[in-house]
Amino acid sequence: MNHYSDEEQRIAQIYDRYYLDVYRFIMCFTGHKSEAEDLTQETFIQVLKSLPTYNSSYPLKSWVLSIAKHVTIDQHRRRKFYHLFKDSYFQQLISSERSPSQWMEIKTERQMVRELYLK
């Protein structure tokens, strides 16, 4: 007896059928096994989210590989952005807001002034 819904079975079939194709496709772009594995998983998460909008007049494999392409490109853009800036750049950014410890110090000082004034 099968306890899975039709949708769950469909998703499992898509995953089983196209996992290796997606992995190899992404591996060609990244050249890194672990990154390709992560992006392949992300691809199938996106496939799952987008499945209700899939237009069945297009080949399913092309649609899945298109999602894989976009997931890989997005990852590349994020990495490229972060490489533009060194960690030291982000650490040098000065916040115009006070830190939590500064707020506590101000609060404590105000409370002390209030107590002295009320005596």
C-alpha positions as semicolon CSV with decimal commas, in nm:
position;residue;x (nm);y (nm);z (nm)
1;M;0,000;0,000;0,000
2;N;0,144;0,337;-0,105
3;H;0,108;0,621;0,148
4;Y;0,244;0,895;-0,078
5;S;0,026;1,147;-0,258
6;D;0,038;1,180;-0,634
7;E;0,231;1,506;-0,597
8;E;0,492;1,346;-0,369
9;Q;0,533;1,060;-0,615
10;R;0,573;1,309;-0,901
11;I;0,841;1,500;-0,713
12;A;1,024;1,178;-0,627
13;Q;1,011;1,071;-0,993
14;I;1,148;1,405;-1,111
15;Y;1,427;1,387;-0,854
16;D;1,519;1,028;-0,940
17;R;1,504;1,090;-1,313
18;Y;1,696;1,418;-1,333
19;Y;1,926;1,426;-1,030
20;L;2,231;1,298;-1,215
21;D;2,169;1,525;-1,516
22;V;2,139;1,829;-1,292
23;Y;2,446;1,733;-1,089
24;R;2,659;1,684;-1,401
25;F;2,528;2,006;-1,553
26;I;2,620;2,206;-1,243
27;M;2,951;2,023;-1,202
28;C;3,053;2,149;-1,548
29;F;3,006;2,507;-1,424
30;T;3,153;2,480;-1,078
31;G;3,421;2,213;-1,103
32;H;3,372;2,142;-0,732
33;K;3,197;1,829;-0,612
34;S;3,061;1,967;-0,283
35;E;2,940;2,289;-0,442
36;A;2,773;2,095;-0,723
37;E;2,599;1,873;-0,465
38;D;2,475;2,176;-0,270
39;L;2,352;2,354;-0,581
40;T;2,183;2,038;-0,705
41;Q;1,989;2,018;-0,380
42;E;1,901;2,386;-0,408
43;T;1,782;2,324;-0,763
44;F;1,539;2,057;-0,652
45;I;1,412;2,279;-0,372
46;Q;1,335;2,540;-0,638
47;V;1,177;2,274;-0,860
48;L;0,953;2,174;-0,572
49;K;0,851;2,536;-0,508
50;S;0,794;2,607;-0,878
51;L;0,624;2,284;-0,979
52;P;0,272;2,432;-0,963
53;T;0,373;2,690;-1,227
54;Y;0,532;2,437;-1,464
55;N;0,391;2,460;-1,817
56;S;0,364;2,101;-1,938
57;S;0,388;2,210;-2,302
58;Y;0,765;2,242;-2,245
59;P;0,999;1,947;-2,185
60;L;1,036;1,880;-1,812
61;K;1,410;1,816;-1,837
62;S;1,469;2,154;-2,004
63;W;1,266;2,326;-1,735
64;V;1,459;2,153;-1,454
65;L;1,795;2,232;-1,617
66;S;1,686;2,593;-1,663
67;I;1,624;2,615;-1,289
68;A;1,966;2,456;-1,229
69;K;2,125;2,718;-1,454
70;H;1,959;3,004;-1,265
71;V;2,050;2,859;-0,925
72;T;2,414;2,828;-1,036
73;I;2,423;3,178;-1,183
74;D;2,273;3,325;-0,865
75;Q;2,538;3,150;-0,657
76;H;2,812;3,282;-0,886
77;R;2,676;3,637;-0,853
78;R;2,667;3,615;-0,475
79;R;3,022;3,482;-0,464
80;K;3,142;3,749;-0,706
81;F;2,983;4,022;-0,493
82;Y;3,146;3,896;-0,175
83;H;3,484;3,864;-0,345
84;L;3,466;4,229;-0,450
85;F;3,487;4,325;-0,086
86;K;3,733;4,186;0,161
87;D;3,614;4,098;0,509
88;S;3,815;4,388;0,640
89;Y;3,603;4,626;0,432
90;F;3,286;4,514;0,606
91;Q;3,452;4,534;0,945
92;Q;3,554;4,893;0,877
93;L;3,199;5,007;0,817
94;I;3,096;5,223;1,107
95;S;2,741;5,202;1,224
96;S;2,564;5,527;1,298
97;E;2,363;5,342;1,561
98;R;2,478;5,287;1,915
99;S;2,579;4,941;2,022
100;P;2,372;4,755;2,281
101;S;2,640;4,815;2,543
102;Q;2,632;5,190;2,471
103;W;2,253;5,192;2,512
104;M;2,285;5,012;2,846
105;E;2,546;5,261;2,962
106;I;2,321;5,554;2,872
107;K;2,024;5,393;3,044
108;T;2,228;5,329;3,358
109;E;2,357;5,688;3,364
110;R;2,005;5,827;3,324
111;Q;1,880;5,608;3,603
112;M;2,163;5,725;3,831
113;V;2,088;6,091;3,753
114;R;1,718;6,036;3,823
115;E;1,794;5,871;4,155
116;L;2,032;6,154;4,256
117;Y;1,780;6,418;4,152
118;L;1,495;6,257;4,347
119;K;1,696;6,237;4,673
